[in-house]
């Protein structure tokens, strides 16, 4: 299309130049032609001494008419498209991104109008994306502020209790346990936020090393076993003693911890949680399943998107971070619901 517009414009400009040169070269001929026409109308005797002046005036008028026609053509195909583009650009610079041009077959201006429309559409999409990101950031900051405020308030409250002289050893121990748990919860939120921010860097890389991933998963469950007891959850494990593969130890710990914490946090008492690990032909599959309530449709559709939070709070970054880590390992993380068994599960493959 660009070559076609260029060819048409070149032909048009050559035509204008040729007309101007032709009129200059044929001025005398045009004057003689008009002279003959006037003489035919009135007869040479009727023209008298003013014949030369009348012919020159008629020749000038004729040339002006020709130039008027050329000016009209130039206005239609050059001036008007230029003005439309300039006016639309002024509107865009004023913030109006809904303006569009009707791309017409007017030499290269047709291509310029198409390019202008594409530019405005791109700007509109960028603005929409920016507004969406701004809203996401507001939600993130609000979530982080809320999630940090709760543990910090509890830490301050229990720290004041510890200052009392008449507090018993048992009460002191309970206060210290709560403080430790709340600080751990706040630390998880901050680590998720910092980890998510790293994914935007091109230099961010994982460091896979060969190791026993089954031992890693067992160790995480052992460290978190008290949470299952506090919540009165039933834990079923099917994890081999040894499964060797290459993975980033610190990042995979984050994935497993996030999935298990989610199962504990978002399920009611007496829920059964199953954690299994199996070797497949393509790698290692880890499943964290439970028979708690299924997710509502809206949350399920966006479960791995950042800033998406369940009813029990959180920054909404944990699952997004976990999915990204699995993808960096060349694996995957997906959510599946099985109505027949009444279990929902997160499946991680590395």
Buried (B, 14 or more C-beta within 10 A) or exposed (E): EEEEBEEBBEEBEEEEEEBBEEBEEEBEEBBEBBBEEBBEEEEEEEBEEEBEEBBBEBBBEBBEEBEEEBEEEBEEBBEBBBEBBEEBBEEBEEEEBEBEBEBBEBBBBBBBBBBBBEEBEEEEEEEEEEEEEEEBEEBBEEBBEBBBEEBEEBBEEBEEBEEEEEEEEEBBEBBEEBBEBBBEBBEBBEBBBEBBEEBEEEEEEBEBEEBBBBBBBBEBBEEBEEBBEEBEBEBEEEBBEEBEBBBBEEBBBBBBBBBBBBBBBBBEEEBBBBBBBEBEEEBBBBBBBBBBEBBEEEBEEEBBEBBBBBEEBBBBBBBBBBBBBBEBBEBBBEBEEEEEEEBBBBBBBB
